[in-house]
Amino acid sequence: MKKQGTLISILAVILSILVPGLGQIVQKRNKRGSTILLLAMAALLIVVWYKVPAWYYVVGLFWLWNIVDVLLPPKGAPLFVGVLIWLVLAYGIGSQVTNFDPGALFKNQERAAAVINPMLHPSFFESKYEERKGWAFIEVPCSANPPLPDKTVDGVRVFIAPSCANVNEYLAISAEGLWPDYPVTLYWIDTISAQSGKWESVTDSEGKVTFLVAVPPRALTNSTDPTSPTLHQPTVEQRRQIKGIQLTKTGGYLLQGIYETIALALVATTLGAILALPISFLAARNLMGSNPFTMAIYYIVRTLLNFFRSIEALILAIIFVVIVGLGPFPGMLAITVHTIAALGKLYSEVIEGINPGPIEAVRATGANWVQVVRYAVIPQIIPSFTALTIYRWDINVRSSTIIGFVGGGGIGFYLYQWILLGDYRSLSSAFIAIALVVIILDFFSARLREKIR
C-alpha cells in the first residue's frame, strides 16, 4: 500500500510537470486541479498572444508553484501565492495592452487647463440683452450669374461689394439700421453654419458701418467641392445688456435635450414593458414546463431574450439610425428593443419565484393555461413588475444620453456636438444637468419602489 502511494505521488509530480493541474487530479483534488489547469492554459494563451518572451518567466513561476503544490499534499502550496502570480501576469499584460499611464494626466498641463478651466464655469444663465442682427448671402467662388448680396432683416440692411469673390479676395461689407456709435461684430458663416471669421468695429452716428475683409481660407475647407460656387452668410450683430437674466443658448438646448431624453426613455420603457409582459410568461419555466411543446417555446423565447439583451442599446441605435434616419425615433426604438429583452428576463424570473401553491390549486380545478396566469400568477407579480418597470425607466434615462452620440436624439446629441466643437462650458453644463435629472429620478423612483413593496 505504501509502495502504491509512493508511485501515485511520483506519477502526480511527473504529470504536474507535463501539464499543470493533472497531478492534483491524480491526487483526487479534482476541483483544485481543474482550476489550476484552466488558469495555466489561460496564462499560456495570453502570453502566446501578447508575444513578449519575458512574460514566459511568470508562466514558469506559476508552473513551479503547481509542482510544489503537488509535493505538499493534502493542503498543497499556499493558495494566495498561485493567485498572486496569476494576477501579476493578468494585470501586468492588461496594463500594457491598455497603455496604462496615470502620468499622462499630468504631462500636458496646458491642455488639461484648456479643458478643465472652462468646465468650472458652466453656462446656464446670462444677463438679458437685446440685439440687432442682419446678414446677406454671397457666392464663393464666383459663378456666371452670382446673386445680388443685399438683404434687409428687421430693419438692418447688409450689402456687399463686389457680388462674389474667391478666397483671400477683399470685400466691402456694409450695414445700416444699427444702433449708432455702438460696437458691432461681423461673423463669416460658411456652408455648414460654422464660423470661419470674426471682425469687430463701431458704427457711426447714423448707425452705419463698413468692413473691408478678405474671404477667409477656412470658408471653403468644409465644402465638398471647393471649386463649386456656394453661398456664404456674412452676419453683422450688435448686443447690449438690459435688466434681468435669461437662459443662455446652451441652457435652451439643455432644456430641449433633457425633455427629449426623458420623453424618449418614458415612451421606450412603456412600450418595452407592455411588450415584455406577455413574453415573460412564455419565458417562465414553471408555467411552460408542463409538456415538451411548451418547453420548446420556453427555450426559444429565453434564447431570443438573451440574444437581444446581449446587444448593447448603442449598437441597436446605430442600426436603427441607418434604417429610419437621425433623430429621437431610432433611439427610442433601440431602447425599446433592449428594454423588452431586459424586462422580459426580469419579469420571467419574478414569475419563476412566486408561490407555487396558488398555481397548483387553480390547475387542480381544471383551469387552462390562460386562467392559471389570470388568477394564480398576475395577483402575485404586480408589485414586483411595477417596481422593476420604474427601475428600468431610471436606467433608460441614463442610456438615452449615450444614444444621442450616434444620432439618436436627446441630450446626447448636443453633448456630442459640444465635444466636437470643444465647447467645454456647454459640456460642463450638460454634465450637471444630466446628473441632476438622474439624481432626482433616482430619488423619486426609489421612494415609489419602497411604497409598492
C-alpha positions in Angstrom: 0.0 0.0 0.0 2.8 2.3 0.9 4.6 1.5 -2.4 1.4 2.2 -4.3 1.1 5.6 -2.6 4.7 6.4 -3.5 4.1 5.5 -7.1 1.0 7.7 -7.2 3.0 10.6 -5.7 5.7 10.2 -8.3 3.1 10.0 -11.1 1.4 13.1 -9.8 4.7 15.0 -9.8 5.5 13.9 -13.3 2.1 14.8 -14.6 2.2 18.2 -12.9 5.5 18.9 -14.7 4.0 18.0 -18.0 0.5 19.6 -17.6 -0.3 21.8 -14.6 -3.3 20.5 -12.6 -3.1 16.9 -13.7 -1.0 16.0 -10.7 -3.7 17.4 -8.4 -6.4 15.4 -10.2 -4.4 12.2 -9.7 -4.2 13.0 -6.0 -8.1 13.3 -6.2 -8.0 17.0 -5.6 -10.2 17.4 -8.7 -11.6 20.9 -8.1 -8.2 22.4 -7.4 -6.5 20.5 -10.3 -9.2 21.7 -12.8 -8.8 25.3 -11.7 -5.0 25.2 -11.9 -5.3 23.6 -15.4 -7.7 26.3 -16.7 -5.6 29.1 -15.1 -2.4 27.8 -16.6 -3.8 27.3 -20.1 -5.3 30.9 -19.9 -2.0 32.3 -18.8 -0.1 30.5 -21.6 -2.6 31.6 -24.3 -2.4 35.2 -23.1 1.4 35.2 -23.3 1.5 33.5 -26.6 -0.9 36.1 -28.0 1.0 39.0 -26.4 4.3 37.8 -27.9 6.6 39.3 -25.2 9.0 36.5 -24.2 9.7 38.0 -20.7 6.2 37.0 -19.5 7.0 33.3 -20.0 9.0 33.6 -16.8 5.8 34.4 -14.9 4.1 31.4 -16.5 7.1 29.4 -15.4 6.7 30.6 -11.8 3.0 29.5 -11.9 4.1 26.1 -13.3 6.7 25.8 -10.5 4.1 26.7 -7.9 1.9 24.0 -9.3 4.7 21.4 -8.9 5.3 22.5 -5.3 1.5 22.2 -4.7 1.7 18.5 -5.7 4.6 17.9 -3.5 2.8 19.1 -0.4 -0.4 17.2 -0.1 -3.1 17.4 1.1 -3.1 21.1 1.8 -0.7 21.9 -1.0 1.3 25.1 -1.5 -0.1 28.4 -0.2 -3.0 29.3 -2.5 -2.5 33.0 -2.3 0.9 32.6 -3.9 -0.5 31.0 -7.0 -3.3 33.5 -7.2 -0.8 36.4 -6.8 1.4 35.0 -9.6 -1.6 34.7 -12.0 -2.9 38.2 -11.1 0.6 39.7 -11.7 0.5 38.2 -15.2 -3.1 39.2 -15.9 -2.8 42.8 -14.7 0.7 43.3 -16.0 -0.2 42.4 -19.6 -3.5 44.1 -19.2 -1.9 47.4 -18.2 0.5 47.2 -21.1 -2.3 46.3 -23.6 -4.3 49.3 -22.4 -1.3 51.6 -22.3 -1.9 52.3 -18.6 -0.1 55.6 -17.9 -1.5 57.7 -15.0 1.3 60.1 -15.5 -0.2 61.1 -18.8 -2.9 63.1 -16.9 -0.2 65.4 -15.6 2.2 65.6 -18.6 0.3 68.2 -20.6 -0.9 70.7 -18.0 -1.7 73.4 -20.6 -4.1 71.1 -22.5 -5.7 69.9 -19.2 -6.2 73.5 -18.1 -7.8 74.4 -21.5 -10.3 71.7 -20.9 -10.9 71.9 -17.1 -11.0 75.7 -16.7 -14.0 76.3 -19.0 -15.7 73.4 -17.3 -15.5 75.2 -14.0 -17.8 77.9 -15.5 -20.9 76.2 -16.8 -23.2 78.2 -19.0 -26.9 78.2 -17.8 -27.9 81.8 -17.4 -26.7 85.2 -18.6 -27.6 88.8 -18.4 -30.6 89.7 -20.5 -29.8 91.5 -23.7 -31.3 92.9 -26.9 -29.7 92.6 -30.3 -29.8 93.9 -33.8 -28.8 91.5 -36.5 -28.6 91.3 -40.2 -27.0 89.3 -43.0 -26.6 88.8 -46.7 -25.6 85.9 -48.9 -22.6 86.0 -51.1 -21.2 83.4 -53.6 -17.7 82.0 -53.2 -16.2 81.4 -55.7 -17.9 83.3 -58.5 -20.3 81.7 -60.9 -21.5 83.2 -64.2 -24.5 84.9 -62.6 -24.0 85.5 -58.9 -27.0 86.6 -56.8 -27.1 90.2 -55.5 -25.8 90.2 -51.9 -28.2 92.8 -50.5 -30.7 91.8 -47.7 -32.8 93.6 -45.1 -33.7 91.8 -41.9 -35.8 93.5 -39.2 -34.7 96.9 -40.4 -31.0 96.0 -40.7 -29.7 96.1 -44.2 -26.5 94.3 -45.2 -25.0 94.8 -48.7 -21.7 93.5 -50.1 -19.5 94.6 -53.0 -18.4 93.0 -55.2 -21.3 90.5 -55.6 -18.9 87.5 -55.4 -15.3 86.7 -54.6 -12.6 84.0 -54.4 -10.7 83.0 -51.2 -8.4 85.9 -50.0 -10.1 88.5 -52.2 -11.3 91.6 -50.4 -14.9 92.6 -49.9 -16.6 95.7 -48.6 -19.4 94.5 -46.3 -21.6 97.4 -45.3 -24.6 97.6 -42.9 -27.1 100.3 -41.9 -30.0 100.5 -39.5 -27.8 99.6 -36.5 -27.5 101.4 -33.2 -25.3 104.5 -33.7 -21.9 104.8 -32.0 -22.0 101.2 -30.7 -19.7 98.2 -31.1 -20.7 95.8 -33.9 -19.3 92.3 -34.8 -19.1 90.7 -38.2 -19.2 86.9 -38.4 -18.4 84.9 -41.6 -20.8 81.9 -41.5 -19.8 79.2 -44.0 -21.8 76.5 -45.9 -22.3 74.3 -42.8 -23.2 77.2 -40.5 -19.8 77.2 -38.9 -18.0 80.4 -38.0 -14.9 80.9 -40.3 -14.0 84.5 -39.4 -14.8 87.3 -36.9 -14.2 91.1 -37.1 -15.1 94.0 -34.8 -15.8 97.7 -35.3 -18.1 100.6 -34.2 -21.0 102.1 -36.0 -21.0 105.8 -36.9 -23.5 108.4 -35.7 -26.1 107.2 -38.3 -25.8 103.5 -37.3 -23.8 102.6 -40.4 -20.6 100.6 -40.6 -18.3 99.1 -43.4 -15.9 96.2 -43.0 -13.1 95.7 -45.5 -12.3 92.0 -45.2 -10.7 89.2 -47.2 -12.7 86.0 -47.8 -11.2 83.6 -45.1 -9.4 80.5 -46.4 -11.4 78.4 -43.9 -14.6 79.4 -45.8 -14.2 76.5 -48.2 -12.5 73.9 -46.1 -15.9 72.3 -45.2 -17.2 72.4 -48.8 -17.5 69.1 -50.6 -16.2 70.7 -53.8 -14.1 74.0 -53.2 -14.3 74.8 -56.9 -18.1 74.8 -56.9 -19.8 78.1 -56.1 -21.6 78.1 -52.7 -23.5 80.7 -50.7 -21.9 82.1 -47.5 -23.5 84.3 -44.9 -21.6 87.3 -43.6 -23.6 88.4 -40.5 -23.4 91.7 -38.5 -24.6 91.7 -34.9 -24.9 94.2 -32.1 -25.8 93.3 -28.5 -26.5 95.4 -25.4 -27.3 94.4 -21.9 -30.7 95.2 -20.3 -32.1 94.4 -16.9 -32.8 90.8 -15.9 -31.4 87.4 -16.7 -32.2 84.8 -19.3 -31.3 81.3 -20.4 -28.2 81.1 -22.5 -28.4 79.3 -25.8 -26.8 76.4 -24.1 -29.5 76.5 -21.4 -32.2 76.4 -24.1 -30.6 73.4 -25.8 -30.2 71.7 -22.5 -34.0 72.1 -21.7 -34.9 70.7 -25.1 -32.4 67.9 -24.9 -33.4 66.9 -21.3 -37.0 66.9 -22.3 -36.3 64.7 -25.3 -34.2 62.3 -23.2 -36.9 61.9 -20.5 -39.7 61.5 -23.1 -37.6 59.1 -25.1 -36.9 57.0 -22.1 -40.6 57.1 -20.9 -42.0 56.0 -24.2 -39.4 53.3 -24.7 -40.0 52.0 -21.2 -43.7 52.0 -21.6 -43.7 50.2 -24.9 -41.0 47.8 -23.7 -42.9 46.9 -20.5 -46.1 46.3 -22.5 -44.4 44.0 -25.0 -42.2 42.3 -22.4 -45.3 41.3 -20.2 -46.7 38.6 -22.5 -43.2 37.4 -23.5 -42.2 36.9 -19.8 -45.0 34.4 -19.3 -43.6 32.3 -22.2 -40.1 32.6 -20.7 -41.1 31.2 -17.2 -40.2 27.6 -16.7 -42.8 27.0 -14.0 -45.6 28.0 -16.5 -44.1 26.4 -19.6 -42.7 23.1 -18.2 -45.9 21.0 -18.3 -45.2 19.4 -21.7 -42.4 19.2 -24.4 -44.2 21.6 -26.7 -44.4 24.4 -24.2 -40.8 23.7 -23.0 -39.6 24.1 -26.6 -41.3 27.5 -26.7 -39.7 28.4 -23.3 -36.2 27.6 -24.7 -36.8 29.6 -27.9 -38.1 32.7 -26.0 -35.3 32.5 -23.5 -32.7 32.3 -26.2 -34.1 35.3 -28.0 -34.2 37.4 -24.8 -30.6 36.6 -24.0 -29.6 37.4 -27.6 -31.2 40.8 -27.7 -30.1 41.6 -24.1 -26.5 40.9 -25.0 -26.5 43.6 -27.8 -25.9 47.0 -26.3 -28.6 49.6 -27.0 -26.0 51.9 -28.6 -25.3 49.2 -31.3 -29.0 48.8 -31.9 -29.3 52.6 -32.2 -26.7 52.7 -35.0 -28.7 50.1 -36.9 -32.0 51.9 -36.5 -30.4 55.3 -37.5 -29.3 53.6 -40.8 -32.9 52.3 -41.3 -35.1 55.3 -40.3 -32.6 58.2 -40.2 -31.4 60.6 -37.5 -33.5 61.8 -34.6 -35.1 60.6 -31.3 -37.2 57.9 -33.0 -34.3 55.4 -33.8 -33.0 56.0 -30.2 -36.5 55.2 -28.9 -36.6 52.0 -31.0 -33.2 50.9 -29.8 -34.0 51.4 -26.1 -37.4 49.7 -26.6 -35.9 46.6 -28.0 -33.3 46.4 -25.2 -36.0 47.1 -22.6 -38.2 44.2 -23.9 -35.3 41.8 -23.6 -34.2 43.0 -20.2 -37.7 43.3 -18.6 -38.8 40.0 -20.3 -35.9 38.3 -18.5 -36.5 40.0 -15.1 -40.3 39.5 -15.3 -39.9 35.8 -16.1 -37.6 35.4 -13.1 -40.2 37.0 -10.9 -42.8 34.6 -12.2 -40.5 31.6 -11.5 -40.0 32.8 -7.9 -43.7 33.1 -7.0 -45.5 30.8 -4.6 -46.4 27.7 -6.5 -49.4 26.9 -4.2 -52.0 29.1 -5.9 -50.9 27.8 -9.3 -51.4 24.1 -8.3 -54.7 25.0 -6.7 -56.0 26.7 -9.8 -54.7 23.8 -12.0 -56.5 21.3 -9.8 -59.8 22.9 -10.7 -59.2 22.1 -14.3 -58.3 25.6 -15.4 -56.5 26.2 -18.7 -53.1 28.0 -19.1 -54.7 31.4 -19.5 -56.8 31.0 -16.4 -53.8 29.9 -14.4 -52.0 33.1 -15.4 -55.0 35.3 -14.8 -56.0 34.0 -11.3 -52.8 32.5 -9.8 -49.9 34.4 -11.3 -50.8 38.0 -12.0 -52.0 38.9 -8.4 -48.6 37.8 -7.1 -46.4 39.6 -9.6 -48.0 43.1 -9.9 -45.9 44.8 -7.1 -42.6 43.4 -8.4 -43.4 44.1 -12.0 -44.2 47.7 -11.2 -41.0 48.2 -9.2 -38.9 46.7 -12.0 -40.5 48.8 -14.6 -39.8 52.0 -12.6 -36.2 51.0 -12.1 -35.9 50.2 -15.8 -37.1 53.7 -16.7 -34.4 55.1 -14.4 -31.8 53.0 -16.3 -33.3 54.1 -19.7 -32.9 57.8 -18.9 -29.2 57.2 -18.5 -29.0 55.1 -21.6 -30.7 57.8 -23.6 -27.9 60.3 -23.0 -25.5 57.9 -24.8 -27.9 57.1 -27.6 -27.6 60.7 -28.8 -24.0 60.2 -29.7 -25.0 58.1 -32.7 -27.7 60.5 -33.8 -30.5 59.1 -31.6 -31.6 62.4 -30.3 -31.9 63.7 -26.7 -29.2 65.5 -24.7 -26.6 63.1 -26.0 -26.9 64.7 -29.5 -26.0 68.2 -28.1 -23.3 66.6 -25.9 -21.6 65.1 -28.9 -21.7 68.4 -30.8 -20.2 70.3 -28.0 -17.4 67.8 -27.7 -16.6 68.2 -31.4 -16.6 72.0 -31.1 -14.5 72.0 -28.0 -17.2 74.0 -26.1 -16.3 72.8 -22.7 -18.5 75.3 -20.8 -21.6 73.8 -22.5 -20.2 70.3 -21.9 -19.9 71.0 -18.2 -23.5 72.4 -18.2 -24.7 69.2 -19.8 -22.9 67.0 -17.2 -24.5 69.0 -14.4 -28.0 68.8 -16.0 -27.7 65.1 -16.6 -26.5 64.4 -13.1 -29.4 66.5 -11.6 -32.0 64.7 -13.7 -30.6 61.3 -12.8 -30.4 62.1 -9.1 -34.0 63.5 -9.0 -35.4 60.5 -10.9 -33.4 58.0 -8.8 -34.8 59.6 -5.6 -38.4 59.5 -6.6 -38.2 56.1 -8.3 -36.6 54.7 -5.1 -39.4 56.1 -3.0 -42.1 54.7 -5.4 -40.4 51.2 -5.3 -40.4 51.3 -1.5 -44.1 52.2 -1.3 -45.0 49.5 -3.9 -43.2 46.8 -1.9 
